[in-house]
């Protein structure tokens, strides 16, 4: 599960960078990289799913990573 946590966090970081670029410069990094609208929609669904995963499982994820530090 920790690997999934890392993958999801990477997706969320990429999503955050994309939205930051959009907010500052109206530059869509996802479209720039992939260039197809259907891929954009698919990735935005993936971004949303990653956000829901972290939102609903935040305490469990935090406990899982805290146990590793002990």
C-alpha positions as CSV (number, residue, x, y, z in Angstrom):
1,X,0.0,0.0,0.0
2,X,2.9,2.4,0.6
3,X,3.8,2.2,-3.1
4,X,0.2,3.2,-3.9
5,X,0.6,6.1,-1.5
6,X,3.7,7.3,-3.3
7,X,2.1,7.0,-6.7
8,X,-1.0,8.9,-5.6
9,X,1.1,11.6,-4.0
10,X,3.1,11.9,-7.2
11,X,-0.1,12.3,-9.2
12,X,-1.3,15.0,-6.7
13,X,1.9,16.9,-7.0
14,X,1.7,16.9,-10.8
15,X,-1.9,18.0,-10.6
16,X,-0.9,20.8,-8.2
17,X,1.8,22.0,-10.5
18,X,-0.6,21.9,-13.5
19,X,-3.2,23.9,-11.7
20,X,-0.6,26.4,-10.4
21,X,0.6,26.9,-14.0
22,X,-2.9,27.3,-15.2
23,X,-3.7,29.9,-12.5
24,X,-0.6,31.9,-13.0
25,X,-0.1,31.7,-16.8
26,X,-3.1,30.0,-18.2
27,X,-0.7,27.2,-19.3
28,X,-2.1,23.7,-19.4
29,X,0.8,21.4,-18.8
30,X,-1.2,18.2,-19.3
31,X,-2.4,19.3,-22.7
32,X,1.2,20.5,-23.6
33,X,2.7,17.1,-22.7
34,X,0.0,14.8,-24.2
35,X,-1.8,17.1,-26.7
36,X,-5.1,15.2,-26.8
37,X,-8.3,16.3,-25.2
38,X,-9.4,12.8,-24.2
39,X,-6.2,12.2,-22.4
40,X,-6.7,15.5,-20.5
41,X,-10.1,14.4,-19.3
42,X,-8.8,11.0,-18.3
43,X,-6.0,12.5,-16.3
44,X,-8.3,15.0,-14.6
45,X,-10.5,12.1,-13.5
46,X,-7.3,10.4,-12.2
47,X,-6.3,13.6,-10.4
48,X,-9.8,13.7,-8.8
49,X,-9.6,10.0,-7.8
50,X,-6.2,10.6,-6.2
51,X,-7.6,13.5,-4.3
52,X,-10.5,11.5,-3.0
53,X,-8.2,8.6,-2.1
54,X,-6.1,10.9,0.1
55,X,-9.1,12.8,1.5
56,X,-10.9,9.6,2.6
57,X,-7.9,7.7,3.8
58,X,-5.7,10.5,5.2
59,X,-5.6,9.1,8.8
60,X,-4.9,5.6,7.7
61,X,-2.2,6.8,5.3
62,X,-0.6,8.9,8.1
63,X,-0.7,6.0,10.5
64,X,0.9,3.7,8.0
65,X,3.8,6.1,7.4
66,X,4.2,6.9,11.1
67,X,4.7,3.2,11.9
68,X,7.6,3.2,9.5
69,X,9.4,5.9,11.5
70,X,9.3,4.0,14.8
